[in-house]
Amino acid sequence: MDGQTMIDPWFTYKSWAEISKSALINNLNVIREHAAATGTLVAPVVKANAYGHDAVLVVPILEEAGVTHLCVATIDEAITLREAGATSDILIFGTTRYEHVPFLKRYRLTASIVFADEIQEFAAESINAGGPPLPVHIKLDTGMSRFGFLVDSVYRAKTIEAMLAAAREPSLSVTGVYTHLATADCEPAYVAMQRERFISTVSEAESYGFPRVKRHIASSAAIPGQPDNHFDMVRPGIALYGGKAGPREPHWTKLRPVMTVKSIIEQINDVSAGTRVSYGGTWTLSRDSRLAVVNMGYADGLSRLLSSKGHFYHKGREIPIVGRICMDRCIVDVTEIPDICVRDEVMLFGEDAYVRKDASDIASICGTIDYEIFTGIKERVSRVLVE
């Protein structure tokens, strides 16, 4: 190139998310400490592309650390992991069409049965597909009012009949039964009610011959300090990624953010007082200012709700977003940061050598939860594995 040094195309990055291997392992170990007292299996939830962290990056790290069970939302998520080399047992939470039973068998996946018609449909398709019985878990709705067999006093007897019918099907192998807690992060009394419904339903079914299988009800918020919720398996999701799983004190203080989202400064200009900024001119400069363009916008997952409210961080120093966030970029006021330069890195959330900023802090500005912040970081924001 005429004596010029070729620049690796990676260095033309727009915005990127660093995925910390050490933080992921740290969080897994924190969760394992909580599960150790009951000897409970830890089955990480890696649905929604590992909560936006890139499941294909995350799962090999978890399996190298000894994880043997994973949970996803859909069959395509599960197949993606298998084709990437995942060896763990994989449970699919959501509904799966019975026509996909051949794929469930081919990729060694465990389906959830959530209503009665699925029993015969899955059993018949399993016979047609041949091979060993299809592993399934039965989902009970104990109070979430979402997926699963209802277990209140009106429906419990029918649900137990369905559980027994599934267990009798020779082409099915019922290997688990579970529910999901609706208020694990905020209302212990309702959790206790759901747990009692779950225990009484499963116990009654077992008294009629239902097999003793894996039982599980606990997501992240139901794990620490709550051994009664552990049963045979816990399903940590948000805690695994260092997110906010209910009140942090005292159980989750050792968690670290796994994702750190960064971008770069593209341009810096000196701008006069009275100048209006960005679309709609909703922000007017009250003083002569230095404005910088950050190469991240709402098409990257930077919510427009952060317009004139959110911040980036440059070497630990807060730089406010001013004006409306654009599709590909936003504008920040760097008047108080005299040493900032074009091509400098800035951090939206996560942890660097200077500061830690949790995604939940951004979520509070947007009136949402950190789950949405994580999963909202778009595909064109490259995920980069770091130690």
C-alpha positions as CSV (number, residue, x, y, z in Angstrom):
1,M,0.0,0.0,0.0
2,D,2.7,2.4,-1.1
3,G,4.5,2.1,2.2
4,Q,1.5,2.8,4.3
5,T,0.6,0.5,7.2
6,M,-2.6,-1.5,6.5
7,I,-5.2,-0.9,9.2
8,D,-7.1,-4.0,10.4
9,P,-10.7,-3.4,9.5
10,W,-11.6,-4.2,13.1
11,F,-10.2,-0.8,14.0
12,T,-12.9,0.9,11.9
13,Y,-15.4,-0.2,14.5
14,K,-18.4,1.9,15.1
15,S,-19.5,0.8,18.5
16,W,-18.8,-2.5,20.3
17,A,-19.6,-4.5,23.4
18,E,-16.8,-6.1,25.3
19,I,-17.9,-9.4,26.9
20,S,-15.7,-10.1,29.9
21,K,-14.8,-13.8,30.4
22,S,-13.5,-13.2,34.0
23,A,-16.7,-11.4,35.0
24,L,-18.9,-14.2,33.6
25,I,-17.0,-16.8,35.5
26,N,-17.0,-14.7,38.6
27,N,-20.8,-14.4,38.4
28,L,-21.3,-18.1,37.8
29,N,-19.2,-18.8,40.9
30,V,-21.2,-16.4,43.0
31,I,-24.4,-18.2,41.9
32,R,-22.9,-21.6,42.6
33,E,-22.0,-20.4,46.1
34,H,-25.7,-19.7,46.7
35,A,-26.7,-23.1,45.3
36,A,-23.9,-25.1,47.0
37,A,-25.8,-25.5,50.3
38,T,-28.5,-27.4,48.6
39,G,-26.3,-29.1,46.1
40,T,-28.6,-27.8,43.3
41,L,-27.7,-28.0,39.6
42,V,-27.1,-24.6,38.0
43,A,-28.6,-24.3,34.5
44,P,-27.8,-20.9,33.0
45,V,-30.4,-19.2,30.9
46,V,-28.9,-18.1,27.6
47,K,-32.1,-17.2,25.7
48,A,-32.3,-14.0,23.6
49,N,-28.7,-14.5,22.5
50,A,-27.5,-14.8,26.1
51,Y,-29.5,-11.6,27.1
52,G,-27.7,-9.8,24.2
53,H,-24.2,-11.0,25.2
54,D,-23.8,-13.4,22.3
55,A,-24.6,-16.9,23.3
56,V,-22.1,-18.4,20.9
57,L,-19.4,-16.5,22.9
58,V,-20.8,-17.2,26.3
59,V,-21.8,-20.9,26.2
60,P,-18.3,-22.3,25.5
61,I,-17.0,-20.3,28.6
62,L,-19.8,-21.7,30.7
63,E,-19.2,-25.3,29.5
64,E,-15.5,-25.0,30.1
65,A,-16.4,-24.0,33.6
66,G,-18.4,-27.2,34.1
67,V,-21.9,-26.2,33.1
68,T,-23.9,-29.2,31.8
69,H,-27.5,-27.7,31.4
70,L,-28.7,-24.7,29.6
71,C,-32.1,-23.0,29.0
72,V,-33.3,-21.1,25.9
73,A,-36.6,-19.7,24.7
74,T,-36.9,-21.2,21.2
75,I,-35.8,-24.2,19.1
76,D,-33.8,-22.0,16.7
77,E,-31.8,-20.7,19.7
78,A,-31.1,-24.2,20.8
79,I,-30.1,-25.4,17.3
80,T,-27.7,-22.5,16.9
81,L,-26.0,-23.5,20.1
82,R,-25.7,-27.2,19.0
83,E,-24.3,-26.2,15.6
84,A,-21.8,-24.0,17.4
85,G,-20.6,-27.0,19.4
86,A,-22.6,-26.9,22.7
87,T,-22.7,-30.2,24.4
88,S,-25.0,-29.4,27.4
89,D,-28.6,-30.6,27.9
90,I,-30.7,-27.8,26.5
91,L,-34.2,-27.1,27.7
92,I,-36.5,-25.0,25.5
93,F,-38.9,-22.9,27.6
94,G,-41.3,-21.8,25.0
95,T,-43.7,-23.7,22.8
96,T,-42.3,-25.9,20.0
97,R,-44.4,-27.1,17.1
98,Y,-44.9,-30.9,17.1
99,E,-43.8,-30.9,13.5
100,H,-40.3,-30.0,14.8
101,V,-40.0,-33.1,16.9
102,P,-37.5,-34.6,14.3
103,F,-35.3,-31.6,14.9
104,L,-35.6,-31.9,18.6
105,K,-34.4,-35.5,18.4
106,R,-31.6,-34.7,15.8
107,Y,-30.2,-32.0,18.0
108,R,-30.8,-33.7,21.3
109,L,-33.1,-31.0,22.7
110,T,-35.7,-31.1,25.5
111,A,-39.0,-29.5,24.8
112,S,-41.6,-28.1,27.2
113,I,-45.1,-29.3,27.2
114,V,-47.4,-26.5,28.2
115,F,-51.0,-27.7,27.4
116,A,-52.8,-31.0,27.1
117,D,-53.1,-31.3,23.3
118,E,-49.3,-31.3,23.0
119,I,-49.0,-34.6,24.8
120,Q,-50.6,-36.7,22.0
121,E,-49.1,-34.5,19.3
122,F,-45.6,-34.9,20.6
123,A,-46.0,-38.6,21.4
124,A,-47.3,-39.4,17.9
125,E,-44.6,-37.4,16.1
126,S,-41.9,-39.0,18.3
127,I,-43.1,-42.4,17.2
128,N,-43.0,-41.2,13.5
129,A,-39.5,-39.8,14.0
130,G,-38.2,-43.0,15.5
131,G,-35.3,-43.4,17.9
132,P,-35.4,-43.0,21.7
133,P,-38.2,-41.3,23.6
134,L,-38.4,-37.5,23.3
135,P,-37.3,-35.8,26.5
136,V,-39.8,-33.3,27.8
137,H,-40.4,-31.1,30.8
138,I,-43.9,-30.2,31.9
139,K,-44.6,-26.6,32.6
140,L,-47.0,-25.7,35.4
141,D,-48.6,-22.2,35.7
142,T,-48.7,-21.6,39.5
143,G,-49.5,-17.9,39.3
144,M,-47.7,-16.2,36.4
145,S,-50.7,-16.5,34.1
146,R,-48.5,-17.2,31.1
147,F,-47.4,-20.6,29.8
148,G,-48.3,-23.9,31.5
149,F,-51.0,-26.2,33.0
150,L,-53.1,-24.3,35.6
151,V,-52.9,-25.7,39.1
152,D,-55.5,-23.8,41.1
153,S,-58.3,-25.7,42.8
154,V,-60.4,-25.6,39.6
155,Y,-57.8,-27.1,37.3
156,R,-55.5,-29.1,39.5
157,A,-57.1,-32.5,39.0
158,K,-57.1,-32.1,35.2
159,T,-53.5,-31.0,35.3
160,I,-52.5,-34.1,37.3
161,E,-54.3,-36.3,34.8
162,A,-52.3,-34.7,32.0
163,M,-49.0,-35.1,33.9
164,L,-49.8,-38.8,34.3
165,A,-50.8,-39.2,30.7
166,A,-47.5,-37.7,29.5
167,A,-45.6,-40.0,31.8
168,R,-47.4,-43.0,30.4
169,E,-46.5,-42.3,26.8
170,P,-43.7,-44.7,25.8
171,S,-42.4,-42.3,23.1
172,L,-42.0,-39.5,25.6
173,S,-39.5,-39.3,28.5
174,V,-40.7,-36.8,31.1
175,T,-37.5,-35.7,32.7
176,G,-38.6,-32.5,34.5
177,V,-41.4,-30.4,35.8
178,Y,-41.2,-26.7,36.5
179,T,-42.9,-23.3,37.0
180,H,-41.9,-19.7,36.9
181,L,-42.2,-17.2,39.8
182,A,-43.9,-14.0,39.0
183,T,-42.7,-11.9,42.0
184,A,-39.4,-13.4,43.1
185,D,-37.8,-9.9,43.2
186,C,-40.6,-8.1,45.1
187,E,-43.3,-10.1,46.9
188,P,-42.2,-13.1,49.0
189,A,-45.8,-14.0,50.1
190,Y,-46.8,-14.6,46.5
191,V,-43.7,-16.6,45.9
192,A,-44.6,-18.8,48.9
193,M,-48.1,-19.3,47.4
194,Q,-46.7,-20.3,44.0
195,R,-44.2,-22.7,45.7
196,E,-46.9,-24.3,47.7
197,R,-49.0,-24.8,44.6
198,F,-46.1,-26.4,42.8
199,I,-45.2,-28.7,45.7
200,S,-48.7,-29.9,46.3
201,T,-49.5,-30.5,42.6
202,V,-46.3,-32.4,42.0
203,S,-46.5,-34.4,45.2
204,E,-50.1,-35.4,44.5
205,A,-49.1,-36.4,41.0
206,E,-46.3,-38.5,42.4
207,S,-48.7,-40.2,44.8
208,Y,-50.6,-41.5,41.7
209,G,-47.4,-42.7,39.9
210,F,-45.8,-39.7,38.3
211,P,-42.1,-40.2,38.3
212,R,-39.6,-38.4,40.4
213,V,-38.0,-36.0,37.9
214,K,-36.1,-32.7,38.0
215,R,-38.1,-30.0,39.7
216,H,-37.2,-26.3,39.2
217,I,-38.8,-23.0,39.9
218,A,-36.0,-20.5,40.7
219,S,-34.8,-17.7,38.4
220,S,-32.0,-15.3,39.6
221,A,-34.1,-13.4,42.1
222,A,-35.3,-16.6,43.8
223,I,-31.8,-18.1,44.3
224,P,-29.9,-16.2,47.1
225,G,-30.8,-16.9,50.6
226,Q,-33.9,-18.9,49.5
227,P,-33.0,-22.6,49.6
228,D,-36.7,-23.6,49.7
229,N,-36.8,-22.4,46.0
230,H,-33.8,-24.4,44.8
231,F,-35.3,-27.9,44.4
232,D,-33.2,-29.9,41.9
233,M,-32.1,-27.1,39.5
234,V,-31.9,-23.3,39.5
235,R,-32.1,-21.1,36.3
236,P,-30.0,-18.0,36.7
237,G,-30.4,-15.4,33.9
238,I,-29.9,-11.7,34.7
239,A,-27.5,-12.4,37.6
240,L,-25.2,-14.4,35.4
241,Y,-24.6,-11.2,33.3
242,G,-24.2,-9.0,36.4
243,G,-27.6,-7.4,36.1
244,K,-30.0,-6.4,38.8
245,A,-31.8,-9.4,40.1
246,G,-33.9,-7.9,42.9
247,P,-32.3,-6.0,45.8
248,R,-28.5,-6.3,45.6
249,E,-27.8,-6.2,49.3
250,P,-26.4,-8.4,50.7
251,H,-26.4,-11.3,48.2
252,W,-25.4,-9.9,44.8
253,T,-22.7,-7.4,45.7
254,K,-20.0,-9.6,44.2
255,L,-21.5,-9.7,40.8
256,R,-19.7,-7.9,38.0
257,P,-21.1,-6.5,34.7
258,V,-20.2,-8.9,31.9
259,M,-21.0,-6.4,29.0
260,T,-19.3,-3.1,28.6
261,V,-20.6,-1.0,25.7
262,K,-18.2,1.5,24.1
263,S,-18.1,3.8,21.1
264,I,-15.7,6.4,19.8
265,I,-15.6,10.2,19.3
266,E,-15.9,11.0,15.6
267,Q,-15.7,14.8,15.6
268,I,-15.3,17.7,18.0
269,N,-16.4,21.3,17.3
270,D,-16.5,24.6,19.2
271,V,-20.0,25.8,19.0
272,S,-21.5,29.2,20.1
273,A,-24.0,29.9,22.8
274,G,-27.6,29.9,21.4
275,T,-27.0,27.2,18.9
276,R,-29.7,24.5,18.7
277,V,-28.6,20.9,18.7
278,S,-29.7,17.9,16.7
279,Y,-33.2,17.0,15.3
280,G,-36.0,19.3,16.3
281,G,-33.6,21.7,17.9
282,T,-34.8,20.6,21.3
283,W,-31.5,21.6,23.1
284,T,-30.2,25.1,22.9
285,L,-26.6,25.8,24.2
286,S,-26.6,28.2,27.1
287,R,-22.9,28.9,26.7
288,D,-20.1,28.6,24.2
289,S,-19.5,24.8,24.2
290,R,-17.4,22.0,22.8
291,L,-19.6,19.4,21.2
292,A,-18.5,15.9,20.2
293,V,-20.2,13.4,17.9
294,V,-20.3,9.8,19.4
295,N,-20.6,7.0,16.8
296,M,-23.7,5.4,18.4
297,G,-27.4,5.9,17.9
298,Y,-30.7,4.3,18.4
299,A,-30.0,1.8,15.5
300,D,-27.2,0.5,17.8
301,G,-29.5,0.2,20.8
302,L,-29.0,3.7,22.4
303,S,-32.5,4.5,23.4
304,R,-33.9,7.8,22.3
305,L,-35.3,8.1,25.8
306,L,-31.7,9.0,26.8
307,S,-31.9,12.2,24.7
308,S,-30.7,15.1,26.8
309,K,-30.8,12.8,29.8
310,G,-28.2,10.1,29.4
311,H,-24.4,10.1,29.6
312,F,-21.3,8.5,28.3
313,Y,-18.0,8.3,30.3
314,H,-14.5,9.3,29.2
315,K,-11.8,8.0,31.5
316,G,-14.4,8.0,34.3
317,R,-15.7,11.5,33.6
318,E,-19.4,12.0,32.8
319,I,-20.2,13.6,29.5
320,P,-23.9,14.4,28.9
321,I,-25.9,13.6,25.8
322,V,-27.4,16.8,24.4
323,G,-30.3,17.0,21.9
324,R,-32.1,14.1,20.3
325,I,-30.3,10.9,19.7
326,C,-30.0,10.1,16.0
327,M,-30.2,6.8,14.2
328,D,-26.4,6.3,14.0
329,R,-25.0,8.9,16.2
330,C,-25.5,11.2,19.2
331,I,-24.0,14.5,20.4
332,V,-22.4,15.0,23.7
333,D,-21.1,18.1,25.6
334,V,-17.4,17.8,26.3
335,T,-16.8,21.4,27.3
336,E,-15.5,20.2,30.7
337,I,-13.2,17.6,29.2
338,P,-10.3,19.5,27.6
339,D,-8.1,16.5,26.9
340,I,-10.7,14.5,24.9
341,C,-9.7,13.8,21.3
342,V,-11.2,12.4,18.1
343,R,-11.1,8.6,18.1
344,D,-11.1,8.5,21.9
345,E,-13.1,5.7,23.4
346,V,-16.2,6.5,25.5
347,M,-18.2,4.0,27.6
348,L,-22.0,3.9,27.8
349,F,-22.3,1.3,30.6
350,G,-20.3,-1.6,32.1
351,E,-16.9,-1.4,33.7
352,D,-13.5,0.0,32.7
353,A,-10.3,1.0,34.4
354,Y,-12.0,4.2,35.7
355,V,-15.6,3.6,36.5
356,R,-18.5,1.1,36.8
357,K,-21.9,2.1,35.4
358,D,-24.6,-0.6,35.6
359,A,-27.1,-1.0,32.8
360,S,-29.8,-0.7,35.5
361,D,-28.8,2.9,36.0
362,I,-29.6,3.6,32.4
363,A,-32.7,1.5,32.6
364,S,-34.0,3.7,35.4
365,I,-33.7,6.8,33.2
366,C,-35.7,5.0,30.5
367,G,-38.3,3.7,32.8
368,T,-37.5,0.1,32.1
369,I,-35.3,-2.8,33.3
370,D,-31.7,-3.7,32.5
371,Y,-32.9,-6.9,30.7
372,E,-34.3,-4.6,28.0
373,I,-31.1,-2.5,27.9
374,F,-28.9,-5.6,27.4
375,T,-31.1,-7.3,24.8
376,G,-31.7,-3.9,23.1
377,I,-28.0,-3.6,22.0
378,K,-28.2,-4.3,18.3
379,E,-26.4,-6.8,16.1
380,R,-24.2,-4.2,14.4
381,V,-22.6,-3.5,17.8
382,S,-19.9,-6.2,17.6
383,R,-19.5,-8.5,20.6
384,V,-15.8,-8.8,21.5
385,L,-14.5,-11.3,24.0
386,V,-12.0,-9.9,26.5
387,E,-10.5,-11.4,29.6
